[in-house]
């Protein structure tokens, strides 16, 4: 059962998060070959000042082998 985790900057409304979860599920279901009922989505909001420490270094730089889409920014 696929579980999609989204990490984004703080400040998104509940409606934005709900719509994002809905659209991700709709897009992923036919690609993965499962019904939408098989998916779960969680959204973790991160403060901008914590992004490098909590997301960029551990999830982007630290897990390159699992990264299928790199960001268009760096955090030097």
Helices and strands as residue ranges (DSSP letters): E 3-9, H 14-32, G 36-38, E 40-46, G 48-50, H 51-51, I 52-61, G 64-66
